[in-house]
Amino acid sequence: MRIRFGLRATACAVLTACAFVGPAFATNGYFANGYGGQSKSMAGAGVAVSTGVLGMAQNPATGVKVGNQAGFCLTTFAPNREVQIAPGGPLTPGTHKSENDVFLIPCGGANWKLNERSSLGAFVFGNGGMNTEYNTNFFAGLGAGSSPLGVNLEQAFITLSYARQVNDRLTLGISPILAVQRFKAQGLQAFSGLSISPGDVSNRGHDWSTGFGVNLGLLYEANPQWTFGAAYRNEIQMSRFSKYRGLFAGGGEFDVPAMLTLGAAYTPASAPRWTVTGEVQRIFYGNVTSIANPSAPPGGPLGSTNGVGFGWKDVDVLRVAAIWRKTDKLTLRTGVSYSTDFIGNDGEVVINTIAPATPQWHLSAGGTYRITERWAFTFSYTHAFSNSFSGTNPALTGVAQPVRIQMHQNEIATGLSYRW
């Protein structure tokens, strides 16, 4: 009966999340800061500690520790995006705020033990994305542009996860990934004349893209106090956005960057209810041409291999978090994270007005309450502190018109899990 319930819970959680997983993540570049409420309550940490079914998205080697469990989570994400443009150039001056400032983002899946040393999981989660919509098209002064102005990028990962405990200390994990993304751009007609395919730059509706990748994980329990974790997800080669082959470099290429995470967790022998964990993560945005190519000065026309990009560089994320098992029923967590600058110089600010992923500091708190032996409720709150970048881009505007992009975010994640 428990096995049947587990399989049903898996199907329900995965199918529900697949049906509704949505956009709007915009932290650490455009990636989510953790997956599932347990990780999110620690500012995204989770490579060296088990954080439930969705935690396997960070390190598939944690599957054996997760055990027989199904879970569903819902994140309420509230970003505040703002662009400030000074007078003195063709861009429309003023303060422009993006609409659509509340998003509901589900995730879910299940994991079950095959035997004492191996496990298999299936889950789906939103990897990242960006949604902006400005009622005023501040690029219209360049010659053309409908309203609204903005982009919508959504990414979902549908994942299987296998973990194998090699010996009493070492566990390895592997997760094949089906990545699905869709994209839409509006109001970018002013840039059509700079493209190798002017009719495929803007206002083409949503386009879809798919690709396959893999996430590899390792969990090493050196002794009862120290645990070390590592995970690497390869760069996922996605099919081209054919409707936007005149916008993205490489004729519509928009691959998912690779990511490497290393971490450690320490549980003091004198205070076993406490665990402190820290990790460092690198997101390799600089290897994806459509994201990393500079916009100032542009190397080539839009859509070409060396065409205009967003000027993003690799991002490093540092996290420190703590877990307090206050009682057998209540576990509390908190964490802080910092990410390095995502753009290389002030000349890239103008192009990034359509995707101002500026936050660098995140502070999170939350916990898990065990309702019964089998059911548990998880909650978390994350605040991404306001941050801004300022600059100009004469190559796109003709004059050095000052532009400032700014963003802050609030996020609440809740979830239910069931063990059998």
C-alpha positions, -999 to +999 in steps of 0.1 A: +000+000+000+028+024+009+046+017-024+014+024-044+008+056-025+044+066-032+040+061-069+007+080-070+022+108-050+051+109-075+028+111-105+006+137-089+034+160-078+054+157-110+024+162-134+010+191-114+043+209-113+049+202-150+015+218-158+020+250-139+057+257-135+063+293-144+087+322-148+101+350-127+132+338-109+158+365-112+185+360-086+222+352-090+217+363-126+185+346-136+188+313-116+167+304-086+184+307-052+177+271-041+150+246-049+123+237-024+115+253+010+142+237+030+170+249+007+154+283+002+152+289+040+190+286+039+195+311+011+199+283-014+223+260+005+220+223+002+249+206-015+263+191+017+231+186+037+199+168+027+170+193+020+143+169+009+131+158-026+138+191-043+172+193-027+183+165-051+181+192-078+213+206-061+230+174-053+215+141-065+238+122-041+215+132-012+188+108-025+197+079-001+193+102+029+160+116+016+145+081+016+109+073+007+093+107+004+070+127-018+066+165-017+050+194-033+060+231-029+047+265-040+068+296-041+052+331-041+077+353-058+074+391-057+101+410-076+102+448-079+120+460-111+128+496-120+146+515-147+156+552-142+166+571-174+181+606-172+172+632-199+196+641-227+193+613-252+169+592-274+157+569-245+125+581-229+135+597-196+118+590-163+113+561-138+099+530-155+085+501-133+078+466-146+043+452-142+035+416-131+051+417-097+036+385-081+042+350-094+032+316-082+058+289-090+051+252-081+075+223-079+072+187-068+083+151-070+091+120-051+120+097-041+120+061-030+147+037-018+154+008-040+174-009-012+195+001+017+222+017-005+204+032-035+174+054-044+155+067-074+137+100-076+116+120-101+108+156-098+103+189-117+113+224-108+117+259-122+154+265-129+152+302-136+138+329-158+128+365-161+096+383-168+094+421-174+067+443-188+070+480-190+040+500-201+062+527-216+086+516-244+116+537-235+134+524-266+108+539-289+130+571-293+155+550-312+131+548-341+104+523-334+088+503-306+054+491-295+041+489-260+044+470-237+082+465-237+096+434-221+106+397-222+094+365-207+118+336-202+107+304-184+128+273-177+117+240-163+137+209-155+121+175-156+145+152-138+152+116-127+178+111-099+197+080-090+219+078-059+242+049-048+260+046-015+294+032-025+305+027+011+297+039+046+311+073+038+307+080+001+275+084-019+274+092-056+244+106-076+234+112-112+204+131-126+195+130-163+176+163-171+151+172-198+152+210-199+123+229-214+122+267-219+101+292-237+107+329-246+088+359-258+100+394-265+079+425-270+087+461-281+122+456-294+115+467-330+141+495-326+168+469-329+154+451-360+177+471-383+207+458-364+198+421-371+206+395-397+169+386-396+149+418-389+116+399-388+127+376-360+137+401-333+104+410-315+067+404-311+068+368-325+049+353-295+062+325-274+088+301-288+099+268-273+133+252-268+144+218-254+176+201-244+192+173-224+217+175-196+230+158-165+237+167-129+264+148-111+267+148-073+289+135-045+284+133-007+312+124+016+307+119+053+342+121+067+331+116+103+300+122+124+309+160+125+319+168+089+302+162+056+313+174+022+293+178-010+299+186-046+277+189-077+283+197-113+256+203-140+269+205-175+260+233-200+228+222-216+228+226-254+193+238-262+175+238-295+173+273-311+145+298-307+137+299-344+112+328-339+140+349-323+169+339-345+174+376-353+177+385-316+199+359-299+235+352-310+240+321-330+207+323-348+185+320-317+208+299-294+201+303-257+218+274-238+216+268-201+249+276-184+269+250-165+271+252-127+296+239-101+289+238-064+312+228-035+301+228+002+307+215+037+285+209+067+296+207+104+276+193+133+293+198+166+296+168+188+288+190+218+256+204+201+242+177+178+210+196+172+230+223+153+245+221+118+264+249+101+269+247+063+287+268+038+292+265+000+306+283-030+289+281-064+300+292-099+275+298-127+292+298-161+272+325-179+304+336-197+304+304-218+270+311-234+274+335-262+239+349-263+242+358-227+279+368-225+286+386-258+291+423-252+267+450-263+292+479-260+308+479-285+287+453-304+309+427-322+284+420-349+248+422-360+220+407-338+216+370-344+252+364-356+276+343-337+294+374-324+262+394-322+250+416-293+245+399-260+239+410-224+275+412-214+272+388-185+302+371-169+305+341-147+288+346-113+302+333-080+277+327-051+288+323-015+264+309+011+265+304+049+235+287+067+225+271+099+200+243+109+186+241+145+167+209+153+148+226+181+126+197+189+117+163+173+089+181+156+103+215+147+135+223+127+145+259+121+168+272+094+184+304+083+210+316+058+227+344+039+241+344+003+261+369-018+267+368-055+292+387-075+284+412-103+267+396-133+277+423-158+312+431-167+311+469-171+288+500-170+284+499-208+262+468-205+235+485-183+213+498-212+207+464-228+200+449-193+171+472-187+149+444-202+163+419-176+176+438-145+187+408-124+206+430-100+202+415-065+234+402-048+226+398-011+199+373+001+187+367+036+164+337+044+147+320+073+122+292+077+116+258+091+099+224+090+071+213+113+064+176+115+026+173+117+025+136+121+051+108+117+045+109+080+034+144+071+055+176+074+050+213+065+079+235+054+080+272+051+106+299+042+110+336+036+137+352+015+145+389+010+167+399-019+181+433-009+177+462-033+207+467-056+214+488-086+238+493-115+243+525-134+260+532-168+256+543-204+258+526-237+267+551-265+269+522-290+231+516-287+218+551-278+241+574-298+249+595-268+261+587-232+226+589-216+228+578-179+206+548-171+201+530-138+186+495-132+174+484-098+156+454-083+146+439-049+126+408-042+105+390-016+098+353-017+077+329+004+079+292-002+057+265+014+056+228+010+040+195+022+059+163+023+049+127+030+072+098+042+064+061+039 
